[in-house]
Amino acid sequence: MSVRRALVLAAGRGERMRPLTDRVPKPLLPVAGRPLIVWHLAKLAAAGVREVAINTSWLGASLREALGDGAGHGIAIRWYDEGPVPLETAGGIVNALGVFGDEPFLVVNGDVWTELALPPAAPAPDRLAHLVLVPNPLQHPRGDFGLECGELRQEGAVRFTFSGIATYRPALFAGLLPGRRALKPVLDRALAAGLVTGEVYRGRWTDVGTPERLAELNAALA
């Protein structure tokens, strides 16, 4: 089954990006002349994804003003305001879960940049999640997961970093109550049950987490 809906995570405060994020939400920071989040929206529209949820918290009104209903980007945006305190990743997904029905969906961090085509493959019918991993960047040398024959592992001879890009089946989050909730415990339970697959992407990918990384990315793309 193809992935037809997506959630872009855009609720974070961007503390490490200050002072740039004091007045501009991190997903609107410019990369090669257009906002970071617009790179995602353009790829999704080109792939035929027409319905995109975006969660917001810090400076959420600025994001709404910039992107509107999504028509200018060839998509329909559904906004999910989480209030002054973000719900974390799994909490944000649970909050927007109703938009996905029973279909697999993409979740992508609004503060990463990549040349990877979006969305990646949906989880197999007998799996609940499919994660895109990348070689460990300098700021995260230990990585997050191992990978063996396409199956995610907690450990491994070689470990990789979670890119912030994944596809999920709604059943992964079934029964979780609304509220603040981290993603890792949810993934760990599914991983222990053998329900999580992964792939390694070795192309361009950047976690745009600091002003220095943003400047380096813009210089590389100039």
C-alpha positions in Angstrom: 0.0 0.0 0.0 1.3 3.4 -0.9 1.7 6.2 1.7 -0.9 8.9 1.0 -0.8 11.0 4.2 1.9 12.6 6.3 2.7 14.4 9.5 5.4 17.0 9.6 6.6 17.6 13.2 7.0 21.3 13.7 6.2 22.0 17.4 9.7 22.2 18.8 11.1 25.3 20.4 14.5 25.0 18.7 16.5 26.0 21.8 19.8 25.1 20.1 19.0 27.4 17.2 18.6 30.5 19.3 18.7 33.4 18.7 17.5 32.5 15.2 14.3 30.8 16.6 13.4 33.6 19.0 11.2 35.1 16.3 11.1 32.5 13.5 10.0 28.9 14.1 12.7 26.5 13.1 10.9 24.9 10.1 10.6 28.3 8.5 14.4 29.0 8.6 15.6 29.4 5.0 17.6 26.7 3.3 18.8 27.6 -0.2 16.2 30.3 -0.5 13.1 28.6 0.8 11.9 27.5 4.2 13.1 24.2 5.5 9.6 22.8 5.8 8.7 23.7 2.2 11.4 21.3 1.0 9.3 18.5 2.6 6.0 19.8 1.3 7.3 20.0 -2.3 8.5 16.4 -2.2 5.3 15.2 -0.8 3.2 17.0 -3.4 5.4 15.7 -6.2 4.9 12.1 -4.9 1.1 12.5 -4.8 0.6 13.0 -1.1 -2.2 15.4 -0.8 -3.1 15.5 2.9 -0.4 16.7 5.4 -0.9 17.3 9.1 1.4 19.7 10.8 1.7 20.0 14.6 2.6 23.4 16.1 3.5 25.0 19.5 6.2 27.6 19.6 5.3 30.5 17.1 2.7 28.2 15.5 0.7 31.3 14.2 3.8 32.2 12.1 3.7 28.7 10.5 0.0 29.0 9.7 0.4 32.4 8.3 3.3 31.3 6.0 1.7 28.0 4.8 -2.0 28.6 5.1 -4.2 25.7 3.9 -1.4 24.3 1.8 -3.1 25.1 -1.5 -0.1 27.1 -2.7 2.0 24.0 -2.3 -0.3 21.5 -3.9 -1.5 19.9 -0.7 -4.1 20.2 2.0 -2.8 21.0 5.5 -4.5 20.1 8.7 -3.1 22.0 11.7 -2.8 20.6 15.2 -1.9 23.2 17.8 -0.5 21.6 20.9 -0.5 24.7 23.1 2.5 26.2 24.9 4.1 22.8 25.8 4.7 20.4 22.9 3.4 16.9 23.2 6.7 15.3 22.1 6.9 13.0 19.1 4.5 10.1 20.0 2.1 12.5 21.8 2.0 14.6 18.6 1.3 11.6 16.5 -1.5 10.4 18.8 -3.0 13.9 18.7 -3.2 13.8 14.9 -3.9 10.1 14.5 -7.5 10.6 13.3 -6.4 12.1 10.0 -4.8 8.8 8.9 -7.7 6.4 9.3 -6.3 2.9 9.0 -3.7 3.6 6.4 0.1 3.8 6.8 1.5 7.3 7.1 4.8 9.2 7.0 6.2 11.2 9.9 9.1 13.5 9.2 10.9 15.9 11.5 10.4 19.5 10.3 14.0 20.3 11.1 15.9 17.9 8.9 16.9 18.4 5.3 17.6 15.6 2.9 17.7 14.6 -0.8 15.8 11.4 0.1 12.6 11.1 -1.9 9.5 11.3 0.3 7.7 9.3 1.4 9.8 6.1 1.9 8.1 2.7 1.6 5.2 1.8 3.9 5.8 -0.9 6.6 5.2 -4.4 5.3 1.7 -5.7 6.1 3.0 -7.7 9.0 5.1 -4.8 10.5 4.2 -1.6 12.3 7.0 0.7 11.5 9.7 1.3 8.9 12.5 3.7 9.8 15.0 5.5 7.6 18.5 5.4 9.2 21.6 7.3 8.2 25.4 6.9 9.0 26.1 8.5 12.3 26.8 12.3 12.1 29.6 13.8 14.2 27.2 15.0 16.9 25.7 11.5 17.4 28.6 9.0 17.0 27.0 6.1 18.9 23.9 6.0 16.7 20.5 4.7 17.7 19.9 1.2 16.3 21.5 -1.7 14.6 20.1 -3.2 11.4 20.2 -6.9 10.4 18.7 -8.1 7.1 16.3 -5.2 7.1 15.2 -5.8 10.7 15.8 -3.1 13.3 17.8 -4.1 16.4 18.7 -2.3 19.6 22.3 -3.2 19.2 24.5 -4.3 16.3 28.1 -4.5 15.0 27.3 -1.3 13.2 24.8 1.2 14.5 23.0 3.9 12.6 21.2 7.1 13.5 17.4 7.5 13.1 16.9 10.2 10.5 13.6 11.5 11.8 11.9 10.0 8.8 9.7 6.9 9.1 6.4 5.3 8.1 4.0 3.8 10.6 0.8 1.9 10.8 -1.8 3.4 13.1 -1.9 0.2 15.1 1.5 1.1 16.5 -0.2 3.8 18.5 -3.5 2.0 19.3 -4.6 2.4 22.9 -2.2 5.2 23.7 -3.9 8.0 25.7 -3.5 11.7 24.6 -0.8 13.7 26.3 3.0 14.1 26.3 4.7 10.9 25.2 8.1 10.1 23.7 8.4 7.9 20.7 11.3 5.7 21.8 9.4 3.6 24.3 6.7 3.0 21.7 9.3 1.9 19.1 11.2 -0.2 21.7 8.1 -2.3 22.4 7.4 -2.9 18.7 11.1 -3.6 18.0 11.2 -6.2 20.8 8.2 -7.9 19.1 10.0 -8.0 15.7 7.6 -5.5 14.2 10.1 -2.8 13.0 12.1 -2.7 9.8 14.6 -0.2 8.5 16.7 1.0 5.6 20.0 3.0 5.5 20.1 6.1 3.4 23.6 7.2 2.5 22.8 10.4 0.5 22.6 13.9 1.8 20.9 14.4 5.1 21.3 17.1 7.8 19.8 17.5 11.2 19.5 21.3 11.1 19.9 21.6 14.8 22.3 24.6 15.3 23.0 27.9 13.5 26.4 26.4 12.5 24.8 23.4 10.8 22.3 25.7 9.1 25.1 27.9 7.8 27.1 24.8 6.6 24.1 23.5 4.7 23.4 26.8 3.0 27.0 27.1 2.0 27.0 23.5 0.6 23.9 24.2 -1.5 24.9 27.6 -2.7 
